[in-house]
């Protein structure tokens, strides 16, 4: 095969969420088997090991530029719908189990603390990546609200200890600022919005590797079957219902596909710290924090791999059954075609 004709991008686009899932898996494998290779310093470490948050911020900034002020209300509404669904279904299982059987109980080895921590926090970066491919611009904008479930606040509130918890307001503000900055620039200048559009897809591809480099396959071994089961529970109990709730509550004229609803069926990367945070406030949960942390870490890996396939399946189901609303354009244009077109333009410009 000739140089320049290897169909790498086309192959990635054939895999559900491929632009994120494949680099993420590569990051996990490198961190598992060759961890020191990513820690040689300078630009290599910055890009492939520690740069996930910066690159996700770039994604939020570029995504924010695609949100027009006239549609911001719908982004807020979609965010509220998805956030309520995620938190409710995510917390209810663990809280009920703890209430009925106590903190020391377990369902097939999965502890209540692990359920509460893993199932109620969604992966904002993965949601935004999937919304960019399967949803519209207002779906991408919903991350401004969804980001509020990152952290232990909702868990503590539903566990009945909200009296000693505080809302992590500045953490929420820190997530929203890049989105607002992008919104302002994109609404002031249409050309600037178009200029930032390719950045969404580039950031998705780039942040996935360092995100995976923060995970390790050994975690699955430590957590064992309960950790893998927790990931599947998160996928099924929060992702699947959120698809239907989104479909029921968001008017069809304002959505392209309800498949985006299933994109919240993940465990956020920072949910791994939630068991320890809860145990620090309520010592009753202290003895179970270590086990819960290992199970949550496994859930993060399992959901990051499987959720793109779930969203893709729902999207294809909507398409097959004629409920896909093609009058609502994809976020930033057609995903794979857009990237390829941008690449061709950049190559052409370079030759001039």
C-alpha positions in Angstrom: 0.0 0.0 0.0 1.4 3.4 -1.0 2.4 6.0 1.5 -0.4 8.5 2.1 -3.1 5.9 1.1 -3.3 3.9 4.4 -6.9 4.3 5.5 -6.3 5.0 9.1 -8.9 7.7 9.5 -11.5 5.7 7.6 -10.8 2.6 9.8 -11.2 4.6 13.0 -14.5 6.1 11.8 -15.9 2.6 11.2 -15.4 1.8 14.9 -18.1 3.3 17.2 -16.4 6.2 18.9 -13.2 5.0 17.3 -11.4 8.4 17.3 -11.6 8.3 21.1 -11.8 4.6 22.0 -8.7 3.4 20.0 -6.3 6.0 21.3 -7.7 5.5 24.8 -7.0 1.8 24.6 -3.5 2.5 23.3 -3.0 4.7 26.3 -4.2 2.0 28.7 -1.9 -0.6 27.1 1.2 1.7 27.2 0.5 2.6 30.9 0.1 -1.1 31.7 3.1 -2.6 30.0 5.4 0.4 29.2 4.6 3.1 31.9 8.1 4.6 32.0 8.1 5.2 28.3 5.6 8.0 28.8 7.5 9.6 31.6 10.7 10.7 29.7 9.7 14.4 30.3 9.2 17.5 28.2 6.7 17.4 25.3 6.3 13.7 25.2 5.1 13.4 28.8 3.0 16.6 28.4 1.1 15.2 25.4 0.9 11.5 26.1 0.7 11.3 29.9 -0.4 14.5 31.7 -2.2 16.5 29.0 -5.7 15.1 29.2 -7.3 18.0 31.1 -5.7 20.6 28.9 -6.9 18.9 25.8 -10.4 18.3 27.2 -10.4 22.1 27.9 -9.6 22.7 24.2 -12.5 20.4 23.3 -14.9 22.4 25.6 -13.6 25.7 24.2 -14.1 24.7 20.6 -17.4 23.0 21.4 -18.6 26.2 23.2 -18.0 28.2 20.0 -20.5 26.1 18.2 -23.3 27.0 20.6 -25.4 29.9 19.5 -27.0 32.1 22.2 -30.4 31.5 20.7 -30.1 27.8 21.3 -28.4 28.0 24.8 -31.8 27.4 26.5 -32.1 24.0 24.9 -28.6 23.0 25.9 -29.5 23.9 29.5 -32.7 21.9 29.3 -31.0 18.8 27.8 -28.3 19.1 30.5 -30.9 19.1 33.2 -32.8 16.1 31.8 -29.7 14.0 31.4 -28.2 15.1 34.7 -31.4 14.3 36.7 -31.6 10.9 35.0 -27.9 10.0 35.6 -27.9 11.1 39.2 -31.2 9.5 40.1 -30.6 6.1 38.6 -26.9 6.2 39.6 -27.5 6.9 43.3 -30.7 5.0 43.9 -29.3 1.4 43.7 -26.5 2.0 46.2 -28.6 4.0 48.6 -31.4 1.4 48.7 -28.9 -1.4 49.2 -27.1 0.5 52.0 -30.5 1.4 53.6 -31.8 -2.1 53.5 -28.7 -4.2 54.1 -26.2 -1.7 55.5 -22.8 -0.3 54.3 -21.1 -3.7 54.7 -23.5 -5.4 52.3 -22.7 -6.3 48.7 -24.5 -7.3 45.5 -22.5 -10.0 43.8 -19.5 -8.5 45.5 -20.3 -4.9 44.4 -20.4 -2.6 47.5 -23.0 0.2 48.0 -20.3 2.8 48.2 -18.8 1.6 44.8 -22.3 1.8 43.2 -22.9 5.3 44.5 -19.5 6.6 43.4 -19.3 5.0 40.0 -22.9 5.1 38.7 -23.7 8.7 39.4 -20.7 10.5 37.9 -20.5 10.7 34.1 -17.4 11.1 32.0 -17.7 14.6 30.6 -15.0 14.2 28.0 -16.4 11.0 26.5 -20.0 12.5 26.6 -18.8 15.5 24.6 -16.9 13.3 22.1 -20.0 11.2 21.5 -22.4 14.2 21.4 -20.1 15.7 18.8 -20.5 12.6 16.6 -24.1 11.5 17.2 -25.8 14.7 18.5 -26.3 18.3 17.7 -24.6 21.5 19.0 -27.1 21.8 21.9 -26.3 18.2 23.0 -22.6 19.2 23.2 -23.6 22.3 25.1 -25.4 20.2 27.7 -22.0 19.4 29.2 -22.1 22.7 31.1 -24.9 21.2 33.3 -23.7 17.6 33.2 -20.4 18.7 34.7 -22.2 19.4 38.0 -22.3 15.6 38.7 -18.5 15.4 38.8 -17.6 15.1 42.5 -19.3 13.7 45.6 -21.9 16.5 46.2 -25.0 14.7 44.8 -23.9 11.4 46.4 -23.5 13.0 49.8 -26.8 14.7 49.5 -28.7 11.6 48.6 -26.9 9.6 51.3 -28.3 12.0 53.9 -25.1 13.8 54.9 -25.5 17.0 52.8 -25.5 19.0 56.0 -21.7 18.6 56.2 -21.1 18.9 52.5 -20.5 22.0 50.4 -21.2 22.5 46.7 -17.9 22.5 44.8 -18.9 25.8 43.2 -15.5 26.8 41.9 -14.9 23.3 40.4 -18.1 23.8 38.4 -17.1 27.3 37.4 -13.8 26.0 36.2 -15.5 23.6 33.8 -17.9 26.2 32.4 -15.4 29.0 31.8 -13.8 27.4 28.6 -17.3 26.7 27.3 -18.5 30.3 27.9 -15.3 31.7 26.4 -15.8 29.7 23.2 -19.5 30.7 23.1 -18.7 34.4 23.3 -16.1 34.2 20.5 -18.3 32.0 18.3 -21.3 34.3 18.7 -19.3 37.5 18.0 -17.7 36.1 14.9 -19.2 33.4 12.6 -15.8 32.9 11.0 -14.2 32.3 14.3 -16.9 29.6 15.0 -16.0 27.9 11.7 -12.3 28.3 12.5 -12.7 26.4 15.8 -15.0 23.7 14.5 -12.2 21.3 13.4 -10.6 21.7 16.9 -13.4 19.6 18.4 -12.4 16.5 16.5 -8.7 17.0 16.8 -9.0 17.5 20.6 -11.1 14.3 20.9 -8.5 12.3 19.2 -5.6 13.8 21.2 -7.0 13.8 24.7 -8.0 10.1 24.6 -4.5 8.8 24.8 -3.4 10.6 28.0 -6.8 9.8 29.5 -6.1 6.1 28.9 -2.6 6.6 30.2 -4.1 7.3 33.6 -5.7 3.9 33.7 -4.2 0.4 34.1 -5.4 -3.0 33.1 -4.1 -4.4 36.4 -7.1 -2.5 38.0 -9.4 -5.0 36.4 -7.5 -7.8 38.0 -7.5 -6.2 41.4 -11.2 -5.4 41.2 -12.1 -8.8 39.7 -15.6 -9.7 38.6 -17.4 -7.2 40.9 -15.5 -4.3 39.2 -16.4 -5.5 35.7 -20.0 -6.1 36.9 -20.1 -2.5 38.3 -19.2 -1.2 34.9 -21.9 -3.2 33.2 -24.4 -2.0 35.8 -23.4 1.6 35.2 -23.9 1.1 31.5 -27.3 -0.6 31.7 -28.9 1.1 34.7 -27.9 4.7 33.9 -27.1 4.6 30.1 -30.2 2.7 28.8 -32.9 4.6 30.9 -31.3 7.9 30.0 -31.8 7.1 26.3 -35.5 6.7 26.8 -35.9 9.6 29.2 -34.1 11.9 26.7 -36.4 10.5 24.0 -39.5 11.2 26.0 -38.7 14.6 27.5 -36.8 16.3 24.6 -39.1 17.3 21.7 -38.2 15.6 18.5 -37.8 18.9 16.6 -35.0 19.8 19.0 -33.0 16.6 18.8 -31.3 14.6 16.1 -31.2 11.3 17.9 -31.9 10.2 21.5 -28.8 8.0 21.3 -26.9 10.9 23.0 -28.9 10.1 26.2 -27.0 6.8 26.5 -23.7 8.7 26.5 -24.1 9.4 30.2 -23.8 5.7 31.0 -20.2 6.1 32.1 -18.1 6.5 35.2 -16.1 9.7 35.4 -12.4 9.5 35.9 -12.6 11.6 39.1 -15.2 9.3 40.6 -12.3 7.2 41.7 -11.8 9.7 44.5 -15.4 9.8 45.7 -15.3 6.7 48.1 -12.4 8.3 50.0 -14.2 11.7 50.0 -17.3 10.2 51.5 -15.4 8.1 54.0 -13.5 11.3 55.1 -16.9 12.9 56.0 -18.7 9.8 57.4 -16.3 7.4 59.1 -19.0 4.7 58.8 -17.9 4.1 55.2 -14.2 4.1 56.0 -13.6 0.3 56.0 -15.2 -0.1 52.6 -13.4 2.8 50.8 -10.4 0.8 49.5 -12.5 -2.0 47.9 -14.9 0.6 46.5 -12.1 2.5 44.9 -10.7 -0.5 43.1 -14.2 -1.4 41.8 -14.8 2.2 40.6 -11.5 2.2 38.7 -12.6 -0.9 36.9 -15.9 0.6 36.1 -14.2 3.7 34.5 -12.3 1.4 32.1 -15.3 -0.8 31.3 -17.7 2.0 30.6 -15.1 4.0 28.6 -14.8 1.0 26.2 -18.4 -0.1 26.0 -20.5 3.1 26.0 -19.5 4.2 22.5 -20.8 0.9 21.2 -24.1 1.4 23.1 -24.6 4.9 21.7 -23.7 3.7 18.2 -26.3 0.9 18.5 -29.0 3.3 19.6 -28.2 5.7 16.8 -28.4 2.9 14.2 -31.7 1.8 15.8 -33.1 5.3 15.5 -31.9 5.4 11.9 -33.4 2.0 11.0 -36.8 2.8 12.5 -37.1 6.3 10.9 -36.9 8.3 14.2 -33.7 10.0 13.3 -34.4 13.7 12.7 -32.1 14.7 9.9 -33.4 18.2 9.9 -31.3 18.8 13.0 -27.6 18.8 11.8 -24.8 17.0 13.5 -22.7 19.0 15.9 -20.2 20.8 13.8 -21.0 18.9 10.6 -20.6 15.3 9.6 -17.9 13.9 11.9 -15.7 11.7 9.7 -16.3 13.7 6.5 -15.6 16.9 8.3 -12.2 15.7 9.6 -11.2 14.4 6.2 -12.2 17.6 4.5 -10.3 19.7 7.0 -7.2 17.5 6.6 -7.4 17.9 2.8 -7.7 21.7 3.1 -4.7 21.9 5.4 -2.6 19.7 3.1 -3.6 21.9 0.1 -2.7 25.1 2.0 0.7 23.6 2.9 1.5 23.0 -0.7 0.8 26.6 -1.7 
